[in-house]
Amino acid sequence: MTMWKSIDSAPDDLNDYLVFCEDTDEMFVAFRMSPGSSLWAYARSSGSGWGEICCRPSHWYVLPDAPKPKVEERV
């Protein structure tokens, strides 16, 4: 079972986190606009490259580790 945490307890840093917005029922990978800020931004592939989330995140969750590259066996 996933253990989402209240956005009030989110770390005060610029790392990426999974955030959930109750008002829009959406999830994003997002980061704080600056340390201590209540504004969050998310990555996107067009325009300036990032944008402010249009909802107010209510919960957050730590992202899982990225997959490790598959190592090819040498023959």
N, C-alpha and C positions, 0 to 999 in steps of 0.2 A: 504494500500500500504506500502510495506517495505521501510524503509528509510536507505539504506546502506550509510556509510560514507567513505570518502577517508582514506586509510591506514595511511596517514600522520597525521590524527587527532586521531589515536588510543591511548588510555590511556597508560601511561608509567609505567605499572605494570606487574605482573606475572599472572594475572587472565586469565581464559579461555574466548575466544571470538569466534564467528563464523566469519571466514574469507573467502573471495572469491578471486580467482586468475583468472584475465582476460586472462592470457596467456594460461591457460589450461582449462578454463571454469569449475573449480572445487570449491567446498566448503569444509571446514574443521573446526572442533572445534580445536582451536590452542591457544598457549600462547607464549609470547616473551621468547627467550632463557635467557635473563637477562634484568634488567631494562635499558631502553635506547637503547637496541639492535634493529637492523633492521631485525635480524634473528628470524624466528618463528618456533615452533616445534608443533607436533601434537601427540596425544596419539595413540598407536596401541597395539595390544594384543600379539605380538610375539617379539622375539629377546630381545633387551635391554628394551623394554617397551615404548620407544618414539623415534621419529626420526625427523630430520629437514624436513620441507616441501620442495618439489622439484620444487615449483613454487614461484613466487614473489607475495604475497598477494597485491591486489590493493584496496580492500574494507574490512570493518569490520562491525559487528553488535553485539549488546549485546545479550547474550543468554537469553531465557525466564527462568522464575523460574521453578524449578523442580515440578512435580506433588506432591500434598500432599497425604500422605498415607490415604487410606479409613479407617475410624473409624467404627468398627463393633458395632452395637447397642446391648446393653445387655438386655436380656429378664428377 
